[in-house]
Amino acid sequence: MHEGGMMPSMSRAGVLNAVVIGFLMLASAAMFVPLAMRALEKPYMFASTGDVPATDVALVLGASVFRGRPSPVLEERANTAVQLYLSGKVRKILVTGDNSALTHDEVTPVRKYLLAAGIPAGDIFLDHAGFDTYSSMYRARDVFQARSMTVVTQDFHLPRSMFIARELGLVAYGVGTEGGGGTGWDYIREVPASMKALLDLVIHRQPKYLGEKIPLTGDGSSTWY
């Protein structure tokens, strides 16, 4: 050892190399998670609403809204849910998203959009506390008593959503929206999001809010306000 307790330069380089190698191994493992989810859920994912099996409910996952209207991403999800309903593939539509503040409401604009598309009021359910995908799936099962569902979202989001739903014991299928998959950044964001979803499942995290049960057999308009 050199004077002053300093490590030899070769040893410092070795430590740095070990850190870099460790980081690359962790990054590779993290990237593997969404790829594994896609491989596992591929048999249950469909490109067309005509091919997906019939289920109890279409689950429309939340996304951003602009000036009280669904964003293009959210509008694609709503349109796909309408197709599922009108073709008899689902009997109800559950719209889930973040409505944690009066100024942030992801579900009411979709409800209005579905009504304008001809969906009966009683068949539209709103989950105002779907703060993330895991919470949306958990609440669909425990609050809304869903047993089978068709998850409606974009391709980049579908494997993680499906994985969570099926790991929570739901009979779940997924159908991608007609607008396509998303940007490269959307797929990159799925790496940490998938890691978080895996952790949520391992620790059995409960959503922030559960509350009383609201079976999908009832009147959906009772969930609007």
PECOR-V748252 format. One record per backbone hydrogen bond with DSSP energy under -0.5 kcal/mol. NH is the residue of the N-H (numbers start at 0). CO is the residue of the C=O. If there is no record, write none. Layout:
NH CO
NH CO
//
This chain:
1 5
4 1
5 2
11 7
12 8
13 9
14 10
15 11
16 12
17 13
18 14
19 15
20 16
21 17
22 18
23 19
24 20
25 21
26 22
27 23
28 24
29 25
30 26
31 27
32 28
32 29
33 29
34 30
35 31
36 32
37 33
38 34
39 35
40 36
41 37
43 40
44 41
45 173
50 47
51 47
54 88
56 147
57 91
58 56
58 149
59 57
59 93
60 58
60 151
65 68
68 65
70 63
74 70
75 71
76 72
77 73
78 74
79 75
80 76
81 77
82 78
83 79
84 80
85 81
86 82
87 84
88 83
89 83
90 55
91 55
92 122
93 57
94 92
94 124
95 59
95 93
96 126
98 96
98 127
100 103
103 100
105 97
110 106
111 107
112 108
113 109
114 110
115 111
116 112
117 114
118 113
122 119
123 120
124 92
124 122
126 94
127 125
129 96
129 126
130 128
135 131
136 132
137 133
138 134
139 135
140 136
141 137
142 138
143 138
145 139
148 170
149 56
150 148
150 172
151 58
152 150
152 174
154 179
155 180
156 153
157 153
158 154
160 156
161 157
162 158
163 159
164 160
165 161
166 162
167 163
168 165
169 164
170 146
171 169
172 148
173 43
174 150
175 45
176 152
179 176
186 182
187 183
188 184
189 185
190 187
191 187
192 188
193 189
194 190
195 191
196 192
197 193
198 194
199 195
200 196
201 197
202 198
203 199
204 199
213 142
215 143
217 214
219 121
219 217
221 218
222 219
223 220
//
